[in-house]
């Protein structure tokens, strides 16, 4: 099993090494993620992350440190490179404040589930209202207008790009 894990790490390093060579824009940043913590432990995970950085990763993403101390160790051991923190609600990583993460050196902090959970609750509520009333009329006052939704998802920018690059 260990040999297979090492091969996988080597393969990932090769892929990361290839990505900067293929980069066509300085605005493209390579985020290298390792999920090795759950299988190989923290020390092996940190070594992977160091290898990913040496291979050309711009940002390191160490998934699922399991204690506050591990979060701090990740930040201390991987100084000098921007770090990404996955604030996954209900995951194995303990909750830690945004400001503390910033002080530790995490430059990108993602909240991948919060908006989805909030949207799920809102969907449940509006569907319950429609079921109870037989119409969405009473729910409309609390909802964004369709134009607001289109602005939020960036449709005007998409349409501007379509217009700009339309052939003919």
C-alpha positions as CSV (number, residue, x, y, z in Angstrom):
1,X,0.0,0.0,0.0
2,X,2.8,2.4,0.9
3,X,4.5,2.0,-2.5
4,X,1.2,2.7,-4.2
5,X,0.7,5.9,-2.2
6,X,4.3,7.1,-3.0
7,X,3.6,6.4,-6.7
8,X,0.5,8.5,-6.5
9,X,2.4,11.3,-4.9
10,X,5.1,11.1,-7.6
11,X,2.4,11.2,-10.3
12,X,0.8,14.2,-8.7
13,X,4.1,16.0,-8.6
14,X,4.6,15.3,-12.3
15,X,1.2,16.7,-13.1
16,X,1.8,19.8,-11.0
17,X,5.2,20.2,-12.7
18,X,3.5,20.1,-16.1
19,X,0.8,22.7,-15.3
20,X,3.1,25.8,-15.0
21,X,4.8,24.8,-18.2
22,X,1.4,24.9,-19.9
23,X,0.3,28.2,-18.3
24,X,-0.5,30.9,-20.8
25,X,-1.4,33.7,-18.4
26,X,0.2,35.1,-15.3
27,X,-3.3,35.5,-13.9
28,X,-3.7,31.7,-13.8
29,X,-2.7,30.3,-10.4
30,X,-2.1,26.7,-9.7
31,X,-3.7,25.4,-6.5
32,X,-2.4,22.0,-5.4
33,X,-4.6,20.1,-3.0
34,X,-3.6,17.1,-0.9
35,X,-6.1,14.9,0.8
36,X,-3.4,12.7,2.3
37,X,-4.1,13.7,5.9
38,X,-6.8,11.1,6.4
39,X,-4.7,8.2,5.0
40,X,-1.0,9.1,5.6
41,X,-1.1,11.5,8.6
42,X,0.0,15.1,8.9
43,X,3.8,14.8,8.4
44,X,3.4,12.9,5.1
45,X,0.8,15.4,4.0
46,X,3.1,18.3,4.8
47,X,5.9,16.6,2.8
48,X,3.5,16.2,-0.2
49,X,2.6,19.9,0.1
50,X,6.3,20.9,0.0
51,X,6.8,18.7,-3.0
52,X,3.9,20.4,-4.7
53,X,5.3,23.8,-4.0
54,X,8.7,22.8,-5.4
55,X,7.0,21.4,-8.5
56,X,5.4,24.8,-9.2
57,X,2.2,25.1,-7.2
58,X,1.3,28.8,-6.5
59,X,-1.1,28.0,-3.6
60,X,-1.2,25.0,-1.3
61,X,-4.5,23.4,-0.1
62,X,-4.0,20.9,2.7
63,X,-7.4,19.3,3.1
64,X,-8.8,18.3,6.5
65,X,-6.4,19.1,9.3
66,X,-8.2,17.5,12.2
67,X,-7.3,19.8,15.2
68,X,-6.6,23.5,15.9
69,X,-3.0,22.5,16.5
70,X,-2.8,20.8,13.1
71,X,-4.1,23.9,11.4
72,X,-1.4,25.9,13.1
73,X,1.3,23.4,12.2
74,X,0.2,23.5,8.5
75,X,0.5,27.3,8.6
76,X,3.9,27.2,10.4
77,X,5.4,24.5,8.2
78,X,4.3,26.0,4.9
79,X,5.3,29.6,5.3
80,X,6.2,31.7,2.3
81,X,3.4,30.3,0.1
82,X,-0.3,31.3,0.0
83,X,-2.5,28.7,1.7
84,X,-6.1,27.8,1.1
85,X,-8.3,26.8,4.0
86,X,-11.5,24.8,3.4
87,X,-14.0,25.8,6.0
88,X,-16.3,22.8,5.3
89,X,-19.2,22.9,7.7
90,X,-19.6,19.5,9.3
91,X,-16.2,18.2,8.1
92,X,-13.3,16.9,10.2
93,X,-11.6,20.2,10.4
94,X,-12.6,22.2,13.5
95,X,-14.2,25.6,13.1
96,X,-11.7,28.4,13.4
97,X,-12.3,32.1,13.0
98,X,-11.7,33.9,9.7
99,X,-9.4,36.5,11.3
100,X,-7.3,33.9,13.0
101,X,-6.9,32.0,9.7
102,X,-5.7,35.2,8.0
103,X,-3.2,35.8,10.8
104,X,-1.9,32.3,10.4
105,X,-1.2,32.9,6.7
106,X,-4.2,31.5,5.0
107,X,-4.9,33.7,2.0
108,X,-7.9,32.0,0.5
109,X,-10.7,30.7,2.7
110,X,-13.5,28.9,1.1
111,X,-16.9,28.2,2.6
112,X,-18.1,25.5,0.2
113,X,-21.3,24.4,1.9
114,X,-22.8,27.5,3.7
115,X,-24.5,28.9,0.6
116,X,-25.8,25.5,-0.5
117,X,-27.2,24.9,3.0
118,X,-28.9,28.3,3.1
119,X,-30.3,27.8,-0.4
120,X,-31.6,24.4,0.6
121,X,-33.5,25.9,3.5
122,X,-34.9,28.7,1.4
123,X,-36.1,26.2,-1.3
124,X,-37.8,24.1,1.4
125,X,-39.5,27.2,2.8
126,X,-40.7,28.5,-0.5
127,X,-42.0,25.1,-1.7
128,X,-43.8,24.7,1.6
129,X,-45.5,28.1,1.1
130,X,-46.5,27.2,-2.5
131,X,-47.9,23.9,-1.2
132,X,-49.8,25.5,1.6
133,X,-51.2,28.4,-0.5
134,X,-51.3,26.7,-4.0
135,X,-49.4,29.7,-5.4
136,X,-46.0,31.5,-4.8
137,X,-47.7,34.9,-4.5
138,X,-47.1,35.2,-0.8
139,X,-43.5,34.2,-1.1
140,X,-42.6,36.7,-3.8
141,X,-42.2,39.7,-1.5
142,X,-39.2,37.9,0.2
143,X,-37.6,36.8,-3.0
144,X,-35.2,38.7,-5.3
145,X,-36.7,39.9,-8.6
146,X,-35.7,38.0,-11.7
147,X,-33.6,40.9,-12.9
148,X,-31.7,40.9,-9.6
149,X,-31.0,37.1,-10.0
150,X,-29.7,37.7,-13.5
151,X,-27.4,40.4,-12.3
152,X,-26.2,38.2,-9.4
153,X,-25.3,35.3,-11.7
154,X,-23.4,37.7,-14.0
155,X,-25.6,37.4,-17.1
156,X,-24.9,41.0,-18.2
157,X,-21.2,40.3,-18.2
158,X,-21.7,37.1,-20.1
159,X,-23.9,38.9,-22.7
160,X,-21.3,41.6,-23.1
161,X,-18.6,38.9,-23.8
162,X,-20.9,37.2,-26.3
163,X,-21.4,40.5,-28.1
164,X,-17.7,41.3,-28.0
165,X,-16.7,37.9,-29.4
166,X,-19.6,37.2,-31.7
167,X,-18.4,36.5,-35.2
168,X,-19.8,38.1,-38.2
